[in-house]
């Protein structure tokens, strides 16, 4: 059965505890919160387990926010398995721990695989967390193992620096220490540093 619903602003409230695995969200309150999806229109296909939300889509659950032009939600036997957001750019935001800053992902396509806790960002990809940032044609972020892989645009003209992978890493805070004799150490970290990492051309 396929159902189509359209309104000027659709607000759907779904019980998050039913649809989302308890291990999905890092913040303890997030998994207890309902999922609210607002959009201009929605199409829900119960047979395929797919729902599509179009037009100024806003998804909220606790600290998780998704902003996009279109959001497609895939459901399996145990609830939501994948969320795909499309926009210019689409924006995904999540606070991973109670005392941490938020993680922000931007790209033309942001794909979130729920069970794997894995984000793949396609086209104009950017990932920001705790002051650090990664940018490239595609970024894979394994949140469970906290690993990031960034890829350059293999189709870009030779010499196009904007197509390369870039990483910006902020230094850790360093407290002043005194050397024997009372003088302060000169080994303080600089305010910031910027470097390019070698990009991978192996598009998976």
N, C-alpha and C positions, 0 to 999 in steps of 0.2 A: 504494500500500500504506500502510495506517495501522496504527501500532503503539502500544499503550498499555502503560505500565509503571507499577506503583505499589509503593512500599515505604515503610517508616516514615521513612527518610531516603535519598534517592537522590543518589548522587554520580556525575556524569558528567565525565570528563576528555577534552577534545577538543584535538587539535593546533592551537594558535593560528596557527602559521605557514601552515597549509593553509587555514583558514577566514577569516582576517582579513587584509586588504590591508596591506602593509608600511608604508604611509603613515598608517595609522589612529592609532596611538599615538605620542605625542610622546616618551616615555621610550624610549631605545634598547633597554632590556631587556624592555619590555612585549611587543613584537611577537614575542619569542622564547619567551615564557612560554605554557604551556598554559592553556586556559580551563577552569575548574572550576565546574560548576553543581550546587548542592545544593538539593533540594526534596523535598516529601513525595510528589509524583507528577509524571509526565511523559507527554506525548502527542506523538508524532513522526509527522508525515504527510510521507512522502518525496515523494509526488506533488505536493503543494502547496508543498513547501519551507517548512513551518511547524512549529515545535515549541513546545509550551506547557508551562510549568513552574508548578506550583501548590503553595502552602503553604510559608510561611517560606523564600522563595527567596533564595539567596545566590550571586551570580555574582562570580567573582574572575579577574582576569588581570593579573599584575604589580601596578601601582599602581591599577588600575581595580577598583572595587567597586560592585555593584548589590544593594540590599536591597529586597525587595518581597513582596507577597502573591502576585502572579502576574507571570510574565515570558513574553512571546511573542517568539520569535526567527524572523525571516524570512530565508530563504536564497535567493540567486540563483545564476547560473552561476559567478560568481567568489567565492562565499562569502556571509557574512552581510551583508545590506543594511540591516536595521533591527532595533532592539531596543525593545520597548515594555514598560515596567514599570508595574504598577498596585499601589497600596497606600494606606495612610492614616497618613503619606504614604509613597510610594516614595522611595528615596534613591539617587542616582547620585553617585559620587565618582571623580575622576581627577586625577593629578598631571601637569600639562601639560609641565613642563620639569624638568630635573634639580635646579635650584637654586630652584624656585618652590614656593609653597604649593599646596595642593590646591584644586580646584574642586568645590563641593558643590551639587547640584541636588535640590530637594525639591518634591513635588507629588503630587496624587492619580494623575496619569498623567505619566510621563516617557518621551518618545519620542526615541530617538537614531537619527539617519540616518547610517549609517557613512560612506559615500562622501563625502557633503556635509559631514561633521563638523559636524552641526547638531543641536542639542537643542531640543525644544519641550516646555515644561512646562505642563500644564493643571491648573486648579483648585487654589487655595491654593498658587500657585507661589512658589518662593523660590530665588534663586541667590546663592551666596556665593563670593567669590574674593578672596584677599589682604586680608581684613578689610573689604571692601566687600560690600554686599548689595543685591539688587533683589527686590521682592515685588509681586505683583499676581495677577489672575485667570489670566493667561497670560503666559509669558515665552518669547521666541525667542532662542536664543543661537547665533550663528554663530561657532564656535571657530576656523575657518580665517581669518576676517577680523576676529575679536575685536570683534564688534558685538552689542549687546543691545537688544531691543525688548520693552517691557513694556506690558501692556494691562489696563485696569480691567474690572470686572464691569458690563456695560451693563444687566443686569437687576436690579441692586441698588437698593433704595429711595433716593430722593433724600436727600442729606445723610448717607448711611452712609459715614463716613470709612474704615471698615475695608475697603471694597471698592476704594479708590483705590490707584493705583500709588505705591510708596514706594521711595526709594533712599537708602542711607546710604553716604557716601564718607569714608574715612579720609584725613587729610592726609598728604602725603609728609613724611618726616623732613627737618628743616632743621637744619643745623649752625650754631652761633653764629658770627657774623662781627663784626668790629670796625669801627666807623666811623672815619674819620680823626679823630685825637685820642684814640683808645684806648677809646671807649665802645662797648659792645655794641649791635647793632642791635635795634630793637623789632619787627622784621618777622617774628618767629618765628610759625609756624603754631599755631593752637589745638590742644588735645589731640584734638578730634574735632569733626565737624560733621554735621548731619543736615538733609536737605532733601527735599521732594517734587518729583518731576518731573511734568510735565504728561502725563497718561495719554492713550493713544490708544483711541478707541472703534471703530476699524476692525478688527473681527475678521476675519482672513483665512480 
